[in-house]
Amino acid sequence: MRHLHPLTWLLLGASLAVTVAMAGNAIVTVIVLACAIVISAGRRSPRISAFRSALLVGTMLGLIVLVMGLFTGSGGGNTTVLFTVPQFNLGAGGTFGGIYTLHRLATTGVNAVEILTYGSLVGLMWQACPAGQWCDLAETFLGRAALLLAPLLCIGEALSRVHDTGHPRWGLAAAVVDEDLRIASSWRRYSPHARPSALSALVAGLAVMIVTALVLAASMLGGIPTGLAGGHTVTGLALAGAIACCWALLRPTIGGAALIPSLTWPDALAALAGLLPVAAVLVAGLTGDASQFKTPDGQWPGLPPVTVIAVCLATAVVMILGASVARRGTADGTAAPVDGPAAPTGESSEPAAPAGEAAHA
């Protein structure tokens, strides 16, 4: 595969992440992890080292969760007791040690694999598109807020470039941070979006302050009552997400912000396919998958067929459409130093881009 629109990759990654979080099923988690690895292998982009780095970080975090969970996790469940370690009271209801059961091992192992899966999805996003395109997408939907997100969005590109230069392990973190800031600065200089006026920037800053105050107030008060049956409330995090989604929808509609590059029909079709997994989880009550999501203590996890099919189908469609785009000659950007000439872009025969435009390749 060569290239699909960044929005397509974003929807796919978000859909798979929400599927793992909502399903809570070990089989679904492992399948999503396997699909992410398969898509990365088929992507064959110059940033595959960023995916490997994300897998390594996810593995390290998963091991930390595994070790901590073995001694602080729940020891309940009607399962076999392996051994008992001295138990210490940590205060606030927390304990360390106690009865070590297969239930604790299984629960902690599933949590560790989930952490690894999230890391693989982040790495897949880093590998999928050049940093400049992620920054362009963020500026399309978030405006000036993309300037704050640019260093975070460029980490994958920075990891890949530092890895490809064969930098020694000592001082690796400093080299990645330096390269990350260089890529973000290059994008700011060569961004195709028009810069807003000082007045609009001031209004945007005031709006951010008001929104932040509302979110903090909702969090401090325990949520905003909705008035619905059951006493449901809107938490501060949910309020922040709702405001961000509304703003992102207003930008390309009323605000007149345009996607760079524009969506094509393969991009739109792949985006719809990428939403199939989360759609399958949301309608699990209608398809019969809901009963398979919860694993009783001491039993193997159930197999939710509709959700598994949706994950595999989304993976297949994205890979097939990505391959068709590659055959038509749409090239993927190759990482190149910001202060030097850009490397040739994929299979394209176009001339090299100017130095600062490497982040947009």
C-alpha positions as CSV (number, residue, x, y, z in Angstrom):
1,M,0.0,0.0,0.0
2,R,1.1,3.5,-0.6
3,H,-1.4,6.2,0.7
4,L,-4.9,6.9,1.8
5,H,-6.1,10.1,3.2
6,P,-5.0,10.9,6.9
7,L,-8.7,11.2,7.8
8,T,-9.2,7.6,6.7
9,W,-6.4,6.4,8.9
10,L,-7.6,8.5,11.8
11,L,-11.1,7.0,11.7
12,L,-9.7,3.5,11.3
13,G,-7.4,3.9,14.3
14,A,-10.1,5.5,16.5
15,S,-12.6,2.9,15.5
16,L,-10.2,0.0,16.5
17,A,-9.2,1.7,19.7
18,V,-12.8,2.3,20.8
19,T,-13.7,-1.3,19.8
20,V,-11.0,-2.7,22.1
21,A,-12.1,-0.4,25.0
22,M,-15.8,-1.1,24.7
23,A,-15.6,-4.8,23.9
24,G,-13.3,-5.8,26.8
25,N,-12.8,-9.1,25.1
26,A,-9.4,-10.8,24.9
27,I,-10.1,-12.4,21.5
28,V,-11.2,-9.0,20.0
29,T,-8.1,-7.4,21.5
30,V,-5.7,-10.0,20.0
31,I,-7.4,-9.8,16.6
32,V,-7.1,-6.0,16.5
33,L,-3.4,-6.3,17.5
34,A,-2.8,-8.8,14.7
35,C,-4.7,-6.7,12.2
36,A,-2.6,-3.6,13.1
37,I,0.6,-5.6,12.5
38,V,-0.7,-6.9,9.2
39,I,-1.7,-3.5,8.0
40,S,1.7,-2.1,9.0
41,A,3.5,-4.9,7.1
42,G,1.4,-4.2,4.0
43,R,1.8,-0.4,4.3
44,R,5.6,-0.6,3.5
45,S,6.2,3.0,4.2
46,P,9.5,4.6,5.1
47,R,8.2,5.2,8.6
48,I,7.9,1.5,9.6
49,S,10.6,2.1,12.3
50,A,8.1,4.4,14.1
51,F,5.6,1.5,14.3
52,R,8.3,-0.8,15.7
53,S,9.2,1.8,18.3
54,A,5.6,2.2,19.3
55,L,5.4,-1.6,19.6
56,L,8.5,-1.6,21.8
57,V,7.1,1.2,24.0
58,G,3.7,-0.6,24.2
59,T,5.5,-3.8,25.2
60,M,7.4,-2.1,28.0
61,L,4.2,-0.4,29.3
62,G,2.4,-3.7,29.1
63,L,5.1,-5.5,31.1
64,I,4.9,-2.8,33.8
65,V,1.1,-3.2,33.9
66,L,1.5,-7.0,34.1
67,V,4.0,-6.9,37.0
68,M,2.0,-4.3,39.0
69,G,-1.3,-6.1,38.4
70,L,0.1,-9.4,39.6
71,F,0.5,-7.9,43.1
72,T,-2.2,-5.3,43.2
73,G,-5.0,-6.7,41.0
74,S,-8.1,-8.4,42.1
75,G,-7.7,-11.9,43.5
76,G,-11.3,-12.8,43.3
77,G,-13.0,-15.3,41.1
78,N,-13.6,-19.0,41.6
79,T,-10.3,-20.1,40.0
80,T,-7.3,-22.1,41.0
81,V,-5.1,-20.5,43.7
82,L,-1.5,-20.7,42.6
83,F,0.3,-19.3,45.7
84,T,-0.1,-16.6,48.4
85,V,2.3,-13.7,49.0
86,P,2.4,-11.5,52.0
87,Q,-0.3,-8.9,51.9
88,F,0.3,-5.2,52.8
89,N,-2.3,-2.5,53.2
90,L,-1.4,0.5,51.1
91,G,-4.2,2.7,52.5
92,A,-7.4,4.0,50.8
93,G,-8.5,0.4,50.3
94,G,-5.4,-0.6,48.3
95,T,-3.5,-3.7,49.0
96,F,-0.3,-5.3,47.8
97,G,0.1,-9.1,47.5
98,G,-2.4,-11.6,48.8
99,I,-3.9,-14.6,47.0
100,Y,-2.4,-15.2,43.6
101,T,-5.0,-16.9,41.3
102,L,-5.4,-17.7,37.7
103,H,-8.1,-15.1,37.6
104,R,-5.6,-12.4,38.6
105,L,-3.2,-13.7,36.0
106,A,-5.8,-13.7,33.2
107,T,-7.2,-10.2,34.1
108,T,-3.7,-8.7,34.3
109,G,-2.6,-10.3,31.1
110,V,-5.6,-9.0,29.2
111,N,-4.9,-5.5,30.5
112,A,-1.3,-5.7,29.4
113,V,-2.3,-6.9,25.9
114,E,-4.7,-4.0,25.6
115,I,-1.9,-1.5,26.4
116,L,0.2,-3.2,23.7
117,T,-2.7,-2.9,21.2
118,Y,-3.2,0.8,21.9
119,G,0.6,1.3,21.3
120,S,0.4,-0.6,18.0
121,L,-2.5,1.6,16.8
122,V,-0.6,4.8,17.7
123,G,2.4,3.4,15.8
124,L,0.2,2.6,12.8
125,M,-1.0,6.2,12.7
126,W,2.6,7.4,12.8
127,Q,3.6,5.1,10.0
128,A,0.5,5.7,7.8
129,C,1.1,9.4,6.9
130,P,3.9,11.9,6.9
131,A,3.9,14.3,9.9
132,G,3.0,17.3,7.8
133,Q,-0.2,15.7,6.7
134,W,-1.2,15.0,10.3
135,C,-0.5,18.6,11.2
136,D,-2.6,19.8,8.2
137,L,-5.5,17.6,9.2
138,A,-5.3,18.9,12.8
139,E,-5.2,22.5,11.6
140,T,-8.2,21.8,9.3
141,F,-10.4,20.8,12.2
142,L,-8.8,22.6,15.2
143,G,-7.4,25.7,13.7
144,R,-4.6,27.4,15.7
145,A,-4.8,24.6,18.3
146,A,-2.8,22.5,15.8
147,L,0.3,24.6,16.6
148,L,0.2,23.1,20.1
149,L,-0.4,19.5,18.8
150,A,2.3,19.7,16.1
151,P,5.2,18.4,18.2
152,L,3.1,15.5,19.4
153,L,2.0,14.7,15.8
154,C,5.6,14.8,14.6
155,I,7.0,12.3,17.1
156,G,6.6,9.3,14.8
157,E,8.4,11.0,11.9
158,A,11.2,12.1,14.3
159,L,11.6,8.6,15.6
160,S,11.8,7.2,12.1
161,R,14.4,9.8,11.0
162,V,16.6,9.3,14.0
163,H,16.4,5.5,13.6
164,D,17.3,5.7,10.0
165,T,20.4,7.8,10.7
166,G,21.8,5.1,13.0
167,H,22.0,7.4,16.0
168,P,23.6,5.7,19.0
169,R,21.4,4.7,21.9
170,W,23.0,7.2,24.3
171,G,21.4,10.6,23.7
172,L,18.6,9.1,21.7
173,A,15.8,10.9,23.5
174,A,17.5,14.3,23.0
175,A,18.0,13.5,19.3
176,V,14.3,12.6,18.9
177,V,13.2,15.8,20.7
178,D,15.5,17.9,18.6
179,E,14.3,16.3,15.3
180,D,10.7,16.6,16.4
181,L,11.0,20.3,17.0
182,R,12.7,20.8,13.6
183,I,9.9,19.0,11.8
184,A,7.2,20.9,13.6
185,S,9.0,24.2,12.9
186,S,9.2,23.3,9.2
187,W,5.5,22.6,9.0
188,R,4.7,25.9,10.7
189,R,6.7,27.8,8.0
190,Y,5.3,25.9,5.0
191,S,1.8,25.2,6.2
192,P,-0.7,25.7,3.2
193,H,-3.3,27.1,5.5
194,A,-3.7,30.8,5.8
195,R,-2.8,32.3,9.2
196,P,-5.6,34.0,11.2
197,S,-5.6,37.6,12.1
198,A,-4.6,38.8,15.6
199,L,-8.3,39.5,16.4
200,S,-9.4,36.0,15.5
201,A,-6.5,34.6,17.5
202,L,-7.6,36.6,20.6
203,V,-11.2,35.5,20.2
204,A,-10.1,31.9,19.9
205,G,-7.9,32.2,23.0
206,L,-10.9,33.5,25.0
207,A,-13.1,30.7,23.7
208,V,-10.5,28.1,24.8
209,M,-10.4,29.7,28.3
210,I,-14.2,29.6,28.6
211,V,-14.4,26.0,27.4
212,T,-11.6,25.0,29.8
213,A,-13.5,26.6,32.7
214,L,-16.7,24.8,31.8
215,V,-14.9,21.4,31.6
216,L,-13.2,22.0,35.0
217,A,-16.5,23.1,36.6
218,A,-18.3,20.0,35.3
219,S,-15.5,17.8,36.6
220,M,-15.5,19.5,40.1
221,L,-19.3,19.2,40.4
222,G,-19.3,15.6,39.4
223,G,-20.9,16.1,36.0
224,I,-23.8,18.1,34.5
225,P,-27.3,16.5,35.0
226,T,-29.0,15.6,31.8
227,G,-32.5,15.3,33.3
228,L,-33.0,11.9,31.7
229,A,-34.3,8.9,33.5
230,G,-31.7,7.1,35.6
231,G,-29.9,10.3,36.7
232,H,-27.4,10.3,33.9
233,T,-24.8,13.1,34.0
234,V,-22.3,14.5,31.5
235,T,-18.7,14.2,32.8
236,G,-16.1,16.9,32.2
237,L,-14.2,14.6,29.8
238,A,-17.4,13.8,27.9
239,L,-18.2,17.6,27.7
240,A,-14.7,18.3,26.4
241,G,-15.0,15.6,23.7
242,A,-18.5,16.9,22.7
243,I,-17.2,20.5,22.3
244,A,-14.2,19.3,20.4
245,C,-16.4,17.3,18.0
246,C,-18.7,20.2,17.4
247,W,-15.8,22.5,16.7
248,A,-14.3,20.0,14.3
249,L,-17.6,19.8,12.4
250,L,-18.1,23.5,12.3
251,R,-14.6,24.2,10.9
252,P,-15.0,22.4,7.5
253,T,-18.7,23.5,7.1
254,I,-19.4,27.0,8.4
255,G,-15.7,27.9,8.9
256,G,-14.8,27.1,5.3
257,A,-11.7,25.0,6.2
258,A,-10.8,22.6,3.4
259,L,-9.1,19.2,3.7
260,I,-5.5,19.1,2.2
261,P,-5.4,16.8,0.3
262,S,-9.1,16.4,-0.6
263,L,-11.0,13.2,-0.1
264,T,-11.4,10.8,-3.0
265,W,-13.9,8.0,-3.3
266,P,-11.4,5.3,-2.2
267,D,-10.6,7.4,0.9
268,A,-14.3,7.8,1.7
269,L,-15.0,4.1,1.1
270,A,-12.1,3.0,3.3
271,A,-13.2,5.5,6.0
272,L,-16.6,3.9,6.1
273,A,-15.1,0.4,6.2
274,G,-12.9,1.6,9.1
275,L,-16.0,2.5,11.2
276,L,-17.5,-1.0,10.9
277,P,-15.8,-2.4,14.1
278,V,-17.1,0.3,16.4
279,A,-20.5,0.1,14.7
280,A,-20.5,-3.6,15.4
281,V,-19.8,-3.0,19.1
282,L,-22.5,-0.3,19.4
283,V,-25.2,-2.6,18.0
284,A,-23.9,-5.7,19.9
285,G,-27.3,-6.0,21.6
286,L,-29.0,-6.5,18.3
287,T,-26.4,-8.9,16.8
288,G,-25.9,-11.2,19.9
289,D,-22.3,-10.1,20.5
290,A,-23.1,-8.4,23.8
291,S,-23.3,-11.7,25.7
292,Q,-19.8,-12.7,24.4
293,F,-18.1,-9.5,25.6
294,K,-18.2,-10.3,29.3
295,T,-16.1,-13.3,30.4
296,P,-17.2,-15.1,33.6
297,D,-14.6,-15.8,36.2
298,G,-12.6,-18.9,35.5
299,Q,-13.9,-19.3,31.9
300,W,-12.5,-18.6,28.4
301,P,-13.6,-15.4,26.7
302,G,-16.4,-15.8,24.2
303,L,-16.1,-15.2,20.5
304,P,-18.2,-12.3,19.2
305,P,-18.6,-13.2,15.5
306,V,-20.1,-10.0,14.2
307,T,-17.4,-7.8,15.8
308,V,-14.5,-10.1,14.7
309,I,-15.9,-10.1,11.1
310,A,-16.2,-6.3,11.2
311,V,-12.5,-5.9,12.3
312,C,-11.2,-8.3,9.6
313,L,-13.4,-6.8,6.9
314,A,-12.2,-3.3,7.8
315,T,-8.6,-4.4,7.6
316,A,-9.1,-6.1,4.3
317,V,-10.9,-3.1,2.7
318,V,-8.2,-0.7,3.8
319,M,-5.4,-2.9,2.5
320,I,-7.2,-3.5,-0.9
321,L,-8.1,0.2,-1.4
322,G,-4.6,1.2,-0.3
323,A,-3.1,-1.1,-2.9
324,S,-5.4,0.2,-5.6
325,V,-4.3,3.8,-4.9
326,A,-0.7,2.7,-5.1
327,R,-1.2,1.2,-8.6
328,R,-2.7,4.5,-9.8
329,G,0.6,6.2,-8.8
330,T,-0.4,8.1,-5.6
331,A,2.9,8.2,-3.8
332,D,3.7,8.3,-0.1
333,G,6.1,10.8,1.4
334,T,9.5,9.6,2.3
335,A,11.2,10.9,5.4
336,A,13.9,13.4,4.6
337,P,15.9,15.8,6.6
338,V,14.2,19.2,7.1
339,D,17.3,21.1,6.3
340,G,18.2,19.1,3.2
341,P,16.7,18.1,-0.1
342,A,13.7,15.8,0.1
343,A,14.1,12.2,-0.8
344,P,12.2,10.8,-3.8
345,T,8.5,10.2,-2.9
346,G,7.7,6.5,-3.2
347,E,7.3,5.5,-6.8
348,S,6.7,8.9,-8.1
349,S,9.2,10.5,-10.5
350,E,8.4,14.1,-9.5
351,P,11.4,16.4,-8.6
352,A,12.5,16.7,-5.0
353,A,10.6,19.2,-2.8
354,P,12.2,22.2,-1.2
355,A,13.9,21.8,2.1
356,G,11.1,23.0,4.4
357,E,8.4,21.1,2.5
358,A,9.8,17.7,3.5
359,A,7.4,17.5,6.3
360,H,4.5,17.7,3.8
361,A,5.9,15.1,1.4
